Amino acid sequence: MTEDADVVATTPDGAFDVRMATRAELSALHAVQRTAFRRIALVLGMDPAELPPVAEELRHLEDLWDKGMVFLVAVDSLDEVVGTVRGELTGGTVHVGRLAVLSEYRQRGIGTALMNGLEALFPQAERFELFTGAEASVPIHLYEKLGYSVTGTDSSQGWDLVWLGKRGRGTRRDR
């Protein structure tokens, strides 16, 4: 597994560590993202190619990496990537995106550990925000369990989205 200094969160059973991804792992986390969101698209009766997390190309992740986007990975005892999430701090708000866990590893605390790890990396954040599909009851339940609440809805992209947010621990210094 990962060196303890690199670990930002661990699942309750200790089987999976969460740490910042390396640039070399972008391909593996891209594969996890595409696999997880492809499954979701099929469950929802959508063409997977129309879902942005499936259509996103590796070079876009590399560009985001170069611009400072934080990517976390959940890894097993062999250091294989089984889950991922990303976040970016802008003006006091962390925009959370693309939480994904391979289906064979779901319901093992990995999504919770990824979110806890991301939040721990941004103690200065005033707020955390994300969106998900309105029909995605399992992720919505997870986010609500972590203290997120629904802040709005949007149907402008061709499918129904739900926006969720929660207060961070940070405070603005310019107030």
N, C-alpha and C positions, 0 to 999 in steps of 0.2 A: 504494500500500500504506500501511500504518500508519506513523505517526511512530515512529522507532527507540526513543524513550523509553517508548512504550507496549507494545512487544513483549516478551513474556516467554519466547518460544521461536519457533523457525523450523524448517521441515522441512529435511532434508538438502540438497535441491536449491534451497532458498531461494524456492520458488514460493508458499509459504503461511506467513503469520505467525500467531502465537497471541498474543492479548491479552485483557485483561479486557473483557467485554461492557459496552455502555452499556445503560441502561434502554430506550432507543429500539430496541435490537436484540433485545429479548426476543421479539418476534413472529417475527423471522427465525430465531432459534435454536430457538424452539418448533416452527416448521415443519420444520427440519432434524431435530430430535428425533423428531417424529411420523413423518416419512417414513422415517427409518432404522429405527426400531423397528417400524413397520408391516411393512417388508420382512422383518425377523427373525421376526415373528409368523407371517407367511405361510409362510416357509421351514419353521418348526416345526409347521405345521398348526394354528395357534391362530387364534381369532377376534381380530383386532387390537384390537377395542374392549375386550377383556378385559385387555390388557396395560397396566399403569399408565402407562408413558411415552407411550403413544398416547392414552390416555383423559385424561391430565392437561390441564387447561384453562390457557389463558394467564393468567388472573387468579391461579391458584395460583403460577405463576412470579413474577408481580408481587408477590405476598405474600411469597414467599421472598426476593426481592430486597430488599424493605422491611425484612425481618428480618436482613439481612446475609449471605445466601448469596452465595458468589462464583461467578460464571458466566464461563467463558472461551469465546472463539470462535476458530475458525481461519478466516481470510479469504484470498481469492485476491487477485490484483493489482488487481481492480476493487473490492475491499473487500466482496465478497459473502461471506456466511457459508456455509461448507461443512462445518463441524464444530463440536462443542460438548462441554463437560464442566462439571460443577459440583462444588463442594466446600464443606464447612463444618467449622470447627474447634470441637470440643466436648471439653473436658477432656483436651487433649493429643492427641486423635485427629482426623484429618481424615476425614470420611465423604465418599467420592467417589461421584458418581452420574451416570447418564445420559450416558456417553461415547457420542457419536453422530457418524458421518461419512456424508455422502451417498454412495450406492453408486458413483457415477461417479468419486469421488475416493478410494476405498479403495486400500490398498496403495501409498500415496505418502508415508507417514511422518506423516500428520496425527494419527492416534490417539496415536502415540508423542509427538509434539510437544505435544499437548494435555495428556497426563499429565505430561510433564516440566515443562511450564509451571505446572500446578497444584501440583506438588510444590515447585517453586521459590518459589512465593508463600507457602509455609508452612514456612520453615526451622526454626521453633520446634516443629513437630509431632514428637511421639514416635512416632506410628504413622499409617499410612494404611490404611483399610479400605474394601472395596466388595463388592458381590455381583453375580452375573450368572447367567444360565441355565446349568444343568449341561451342556446340549447345545451351548452356545455355544463351540465349540472354537477358533475364530479369536480372539475376545476373550480367552479364557483363556490362549491361547498368548502373546498380546501382554502381558498382565499378568505372566505368568511371566517373559517376556523382560525385563521392567522390574524384576524382583526380588520380585514378589508370590508368595506361596505359599498354597495352599489351607489354610484354618483350620477349615472346617466345611461342613456341608451342611444344607439345610432343605427339607422338602417340605410344609410347613403351608399354603402359599398356593395350593395346587392345581397347582403345577408345581415341578420340582426346581431348587433354587438352590444355588450354590456361593459360599461366602464366601472372600475372599482378603484378605491383609494383608501389610504390610511395615513394617519399622522406619523411622522418620523420623530426622532428624539432631538433633532437639531433645532436651533433657533436662529433667526436672522440677526445679524449684528448691526444692520443699518436701521433698525427700528428704534 
